[in-house]
Amino acid sequence: MFILKRVSNKSLLLLIIILIFFKIILFIAVRNELINFSLGGGSDADYYNDYTLGKLDVAVNIWPVILRYMNNIGIYSREFIPYIFLIANILFIPIMIASLADIGFNKEQKYYLYIFLLCLIYPSLYFFTFDIYRDVFMVLVFLIGCMVVKSCLASSSLSKAIFLFLIAIAIGWILTKFRPYLGIAFIGALLLWNIRFTKKRLILLSFSYLITLFFANYIGIFDNLTEYRAGFEENEAGSTLGLDFSNPILFIPNFIASILGQLFGFFITNTSALAVFLIETIPFLFMLIYIVRNIKFANNFLRFLIVFFVLYASIWLIGNDNLGTAVRLRIYNYLVIYICFFYILKLKRLSLKLS
């Protein structure tokens, strides 16, 4: 709180403008091949484009199907779509995060500017604006889904709540078409959001959670995930943790190591990983600790987000062993923590005023 109050609104606004200008310039430079930039999974965009143009007939998810439909009706452009993603990254996504956190520009201007700044300095999602990757669109769908859930849980009308719940389920189903476990975690959180959190209960829930995962793995529920994880090979950059989930007895220590290495980014292998750790993970850890310490302020919507955070992370932390992919997968976990942090920050401030 003290750190957030130290910087003036004018300084924050100036920094935001500088960052937006820098991101636009860098984007144009990359798009015009003035700067050489490549993501580890850069071939994704080439595949999507080939499918869109009819050169391939196998769709691995719904994104290339959407692009082909756009091409069929004459509105597809590999050159133009990334510019839409750029606008979403520097404008729409920060606005949606602020709205979900109940932060208004007029009433909580400093917090609003901090949300914008936080979203702008978060590099991982920005890198997926450079071409026709699915990630930015998926984040937009996910955030729209969160808005529907928020309205549903806040509704005083039963009929309206049921209607919004069904829409949220439909959005979850759409998310499964992009990434199955993302949609499953979203729908699962819709069904399990009413779990009550306190500091003491968090300890009990965490212990029960690990034991449940252990037995689920022991009876083979995660076999497909662990087999998929085993397919990752150690590459020259050392971007895999090399954890072996084949031994069920070592499941919990391996799972904790996966959390530390992939979600928290403590497995630092090069300068890029260090930069990502400092820029992305340090703020995330600070906010996560703040949320845990003030968990009593969690309302219905925040409980939904927290349950989603746990369900989604549980799946990909077991199934993934590539650190580059982890940075991509954890985007939703980090954005959820941004929302929870500023939501609780506002609720705590209001409670202190009333006391």
Secondary structure, 3 states (H helix, E strand, C coil): CHHHHHCCHHHHHHHHHHHHHHHHHHHHHHHCCCCCCCCCCCHHHHHHHHHHCCCCCCCCCHHHHHHHHHHHCCCCCCCCHHHHHHHHHHHHHHHHHHHHCCCCCCCCHHHHHHHHHHHHHCHHHHHCCCCCCCHHHHHHHHHHHHHHHHHHHHCCCHHHHHHHHHHHHHHHHHHHHHCHHHHHHHHHHHHHCCCCCCHHHHHHHHHHHHHHHHHHHHCCCCHHHHHHHHCCCCCCCCCECCCCCCCHHHHHHHHHHHHHHHHCCCCCCCHHHHHHHHHHHHHHHHHHHHHHHCHHHCCHHHHHHHHHHHHHHHHHHHHCCEHHHHHHHCHHHHHHHHHHHHHHHHHHHHHHHHC
